[in-house]
Amino acid sequence: MSDPQFLIHLIPEFFVTRGHKSIGTRGPFEKISFLAVDTRPTASGKDKEDDDEFGTDRGTDTMRTVVAVIFALLSVASATVYFSEKFHSGWEKNWVESENKKSEGTQGEFKWTAGKYFGNEEEEKGIQTSPDARFYQLSAAIPTEFSNKGKDLIIQYSVKHEQNIDCGGGYIKLLPAGLNQQTFGGDSPYNVMFGPDICGSTKKTHFIITKDGTNHLVKREIRTETDEKTHLYTLTIHPDNTYQVDIDGKEAQKGSLKEDFDILKPKEIKDPKASKPADWVDERTIVDPEDKKPEGYDDIAESIADPEATKPEDWDDELDGEWERPTIPNPEYKGEWTAKRIPNPEYKGEWVHPMVANPDYVDRDDLYLFDSNAFVGFELWQVKSGTIFDNIIVTDDAAEAAKFAELTKEAQKGESAAQEKDEAEKAAAAKAAETAEDSEPAASTPEEKDEL
């Protein structure tokens, strides 16, 4: 480009007019208007804008604004929502129920419901596991298979354990191409498994990634929610190999894929050529060589005859045998003698095995990367069913995830309001019943009782 100031030509299919001008194009910039200015110098050397009411400086500043806005829009245009599901009417056409456990009679199913409490029933419907003690296996194809190379990967959805869950999973999976949805099950390869898992004392949020055919569980503990309300779970994997887990928009855990997973071999190992020297002294204390057992120490009996015991008056030596005093612990007995210990003057401390660089260590910057992402799915076992899932989104843009999160926030508000109303009505009914019972006259005679 011979004239770098005339940056407006960098935008294809735009049109520019003089003064307050419109800039338009097809695609993501449709219906967007700007104040654009042509600041090319004239033959006289003056900027064209010198003759305008705004002046040259204003024209240059406006051009900078235009360029900045364009770059911002280009950034927005690059954001992608790979998959989203609100479970509105017709949701079934996007999902396939597996028949993996059908022959065993342990295949569960999903009901379409908003649950017990809701604000807007149709808007807040999700899918709920049913009946108890079943496997629940359901998957949906992502419209366009994608790679998250160089981008954030965000997986977000809502979970409501309406059944007061005692044992069962509530996690979602992101799977690569090649999945047979009809046989989708626990052995089906996946890229990411994320979400709550509760069973007895185990209460955590799972985060597992698959690399080179091996599933790797995060080493950090991630809390989870265990009540009967709706909660939003968000996982963000960044291309710098870091991650963050949020629950209801608040950070629950974050860290490094390199450090928090046992995917890479350790950077250092114990030096195989090193060993503890034979003369190394790591005993902190030794027996005091000057400590001697007191004379007569071993002559003290462990038990003695009870000096306060007396022969019972009805004791018959001929019939009962010779009477003997019962024994009691000897208060003078001190146990087996052992020499006292003193600090070892030769002690050198604990021997530490020296570490060396691991020749097998290979650093990797692709731990975050999954070249093929083609399905999302639930593959669960629950003893007590009743979990409701809703508002799933897979995207590379935090703003899109945040926008989708508003659906869950509204559902949470409606759910809380409905529950509070229900509890208030129940409390009022209970109080009314109690008042009615107290207001009934007490019967004082059998005849009055019969009349009542």
PyMOL commands that set and color helices and strands:
alter all, ss='L'
color gray80, all
select helices_A, chain A and resi 7-10+27-29+48-51+55-78+91-94+181-183+257-260+297-299+317-320+398-439+446-451
alter helices_A, ss='H'
color red, helices_A
select strands_A, chain A and resi 81-85+95-97+109-113+126-130+134-146+153-161+167-169+172-175+192-199+202-211+214-217+230-237+242-247+250-256+268-270+285-287+303-305+327-329+341-343+355-357+373-382+387-395
alter strands_A, ss='S'
color yellow, strands_A
deselect
rebuild
show_as cartoon
